[in-house]
Amino acid sequence: MFQVRIHGRGGQGVVSGAELASVAAFLEGRHAQAFPSFGSERMGAPVMAFFRLDDSEIRLREPVVTPDALIIQDPTLLHQVDLFHGLAADGYILINSTRTFDEMGLSSLLTKYRPERLCTLPATEIAMKHVGRPLPNVPLLAGFAAISGQFRLESVVAAVRGKFPSKIAEANVAAATEAFDLVARSREIVHA
């Protein structure tokens, strides 16, 4: 079973991102589960969502405490909460930021975790460019697909088209495609 924890703030599409991930996995014939965890339900409050992917039925129902991957939608949470608690040593970290891990004061993660599994992505900027709103969830989901290989971009696109009206969906598809390509290119550089 592959488990993911998403950290962000209310209004950033954290819960929708987890739901889209589970649909993308389901479209590939996998079992999937997505659910949120709220503190207070107001815009801007810290929010967590989780999703699990497996090739067999998922019976587990509790929050993800030992994730295989973290998606951090809001980098302002980085130094407020221990977001990396429980992350597997070979885990993936995808952070919504224009800055590098060093620039964010996270250089210790580069030695603690596998550097080729750590990535920053300017997801908010990509969303603003294509969607016109600061919603980083879809670009981050596509970036997660590129870095982890847990599902394909085509499945993310199908999940997005199934959730949103046509005009909004196509704007998100453009954002997802740019994000996927950006992460895929950065992985080629890391592996070169």
Legacy VTK file of the C-alpha trace (Angstrom):
# vtk DataFile Version 3.0
C-alpha trace
ASCII
DATASET POLYDATA
POINTS 192 float
0.000 0.000 0.000
1.246 3.479 -0.907
0.142 6.241 1.490
0.249 10.003 0.950
-0.344 12.928 3.288
-1.172 16.357 1.861
-0.630 19.491 3.961
-2.103 22.850 3.067
-4.627 25.456 4.087
-8.374 25.623 3.694
-9.316 26.922 0.268
-6.244 25.544 -1.552
-7.983 22.408 -2.815
-6.247 19.986 -0.437
-9.285 17.713 -0.142
-10.080 17.908 -3.865
-6.461 17.007 -4.645
-6.688 13.836 -2.569
-9.997 12.926 -4.203
-8.568 13.483 -7.692
-5.579 11.276 -6.826
-7.851 8.446 -5.758
-9.895 8.778 -8.969
-6.708 8.765 -11.084
-5.555 5.551 -9.387
-9.026 4.002 -9.711
-9.021 4.760 -13.451
-5.866 2.638 -13.693
-7.574 -0.307 -12.024
-6.144 0.227 -8.564
-7.920 0.469 -5.249
-7.863 3.937 -3.736
-9.086 5.868 -0.746
-9.116 9.604 0.027
-10.278 11.518 3.094
-9.657 14.834 4.882
-8.688 15.834 8.400
-9.834 19.261 9.565
-8.925 21.338 12.608
-11.249 24.243 12.060
-13.182 24.503 8.850
-12.374 28.064 7.872
-10.533 29.452 4.903
-6.790 29.598 5.539
-6.735 27.162 8.473
-4.236 24.270 8.285
-5.785 21.226 6.608
-4.568 17.706 5.962
-5.903 15.177 3.513
-4.789 11.639 2.866
-4.934 9.137 0.074
-3.965 5.513 -0.195
-3.331 3.426 -3.305
-3.050 -0.341 -3.532
-3.518 -3.232 -5.924
-5.857 -4.921 -3.463
-8.777 -3.781 -1.315
-7.954 -1.147 1.326
-9.558 -1.790 4.695
-7.522 0.671 6.736
-9.494 3.781 7.746
-7.288 5.833 10.058
-5.185 8.894 9.164
-1.839 8.319 7.468
0.867 8.566 10.138
3.686 6.875 8.198
3.371 8.263 4.678
5.344 7.125 1.665
4.987 10.629 0.247
4.221 14.170 1.350
2.662 16.856 -0.788
3.016 20.269 0.824
0.677 22.758 -0.802
1.514 25.666 1.503
5.197 26.212 2.317
4.294 28.619 5.159
3.523 25.468 7.177
7.102 24.172 6.843
8.497 25.714 10.002
5.245 25.729 12.021
4.525 21.998 12.175
6.671 18.861 11.869
5.318 17.985 8.439
7.961 15.317 7.861
7.062 13.235 10.929
6.687 9.565 10.067
7.884 9.879 6.465
9.573 6.707 5.257
13.341 6.980 4.665
12.774 6.354 0.957
9.782 8.702 0.855
8.876 11.391 -1.644
8.531 15.086 -0.799
6.878 17.519 -3.194
6.670 21.148 -2.050
4.771 23.983 -3.709
7.537 26.572 -3.987
9.692 28.542 -6.396
12.591 28.109 -3.953
14.994 25.190 -3.522
15.219 23.035 -0.404
18.390 24.937 0.579
16.680 28.317 0.141
13.816 27.149 2.376
16.207 26.066 5.143
15.570 22.377 4.454
19.015 21.281 3.286
19.112 18.608 6.016
16.357 16.763 4.134
18.737 16.340 1.196
20.937 14.107 3.341
18.143 12.390 5.269
16.055 11.395 2.228
16.887 10.354 -1.329
17.499 13.628 -3.246
15.961 12.277 -6.455
12.677 11.894 -4.554
12.601 15.499 -3.342
11.161 18.196 -5.547
9.848 21.742 -5.466
7.280 22.893 -7.979
5.907 26.434 -8.520
2.367 25.034 -8.474
0.634 28.239 -7.395
2.295 30.172 -10.207
1.338 27.477 -12.725
-2.258 27.529 -11.485
-2.402 31.333 -11.712
-1.068 31.202 -15.271
-3.601 28.649 -16.512
-6.573 28.741 -14.117
-6.361 32.340 -12.920
-6.648 31.337 -9.254
-4.028 30.303 -6.644
-5.127 26.650 -6.466
-1.990 24.471 -6.479
-3.716 21.097 -6.054
-3.940 19.954 -9.691
-0.380 20.990 -10.661
0.919 19.275 -7.513
-1.038 16.121 -8.291
0.488 16.025 -11.770
3.923 16.709 -10.276
3.352 13.846 -7.847
2.510 11.552 -10.768
5.773 12.559 -12.471
8.008 12.111 -9.432
6.435 8.941 -8.016
5.077 7.060 -11.026
2.052 5.977 -8.969
-0.297 6.903 -11.830
-0.021 8.482 -15.261
-0.686 12.057 -16.350
-3.486 10.751 -18.583
-5.293 9.460 -15.495
-4.913 12.822 -13.746
-6.324 14.524 -16.847
-9.295 12.119 -16.946
-9.981 12.686 -13.228
-9.878 16.475 -13.717
-12.193 16.311 -16.734
-14.597 14.163 -14.730
-14.747 16.616 -11.825
-14.857 20.084 -13.363
-16.954 21.813 -16.048
-15.265 21.896 -19.459
-13.669 25.373 -19.364
-12.299 24.927 -15.832
-11.215 21.378 -16.594
-9.222 22.383 -19.669
-7.463 25.181 -17.787
-6.526 22.637 -15.089
-5.410 20.131 -17.732
-3.025 22.766 -19.120
-1.700 23.414 -15.592
-1.316 19.684 -14.924
0.525 19.125 -18.187
2.974 21.970 -17.546
3.615 20.765 -13.985
4.113 17.147 -15.052
6.555 18.170 -17.786
8.471 20.461 -15.429
8.929 17.719 -12.805
9.738 15.086 -15.439
12.460 17.345 -16.897
13.896 18.003 -13.423
14.025 14.230 -12.798
15.967 13.755 -16.039
18.515 16.311 -14.819
18.828 14.581 -11.428
19.324 11.173 -13.075
21.723 12.452 -15.780
LINES 1 193
192 0 1 2 3 4 5 6 7 8 9 10 11 12 13 14 15 16 17 18 19 20 21 22 23 24 25 26 27 28 29 30 31 32 33 34 35 36 37 38 39 40 41 42 43 44 45 46 47 48 49 50 51 52 53 54 55 56 57 58 59 60 61 62 63 64 65 66 67 68 69 70 71 72 73 74 75 76 77 78 79 80 81 82 83 84 85 86 87 88 89 90 91 92 93 94 95 96 97 98 99 100 101 102 103 104 105 106 107 108 109 110 111 112 113 114 115 116 117 118 119 120 121 122 123 124 125 126 127 128 129 130 131 132 133 134 135 136 137 138 139 140 141 142 143 144 145 146 147 148 149 150 151 152 153 154 155 156 157 158 159 160 161 162 163 164 165 166 167 168 169 170 171 172 173 174 175 176 177 178 179 180 181 182 183 184 185 186 187 188 189 190 191
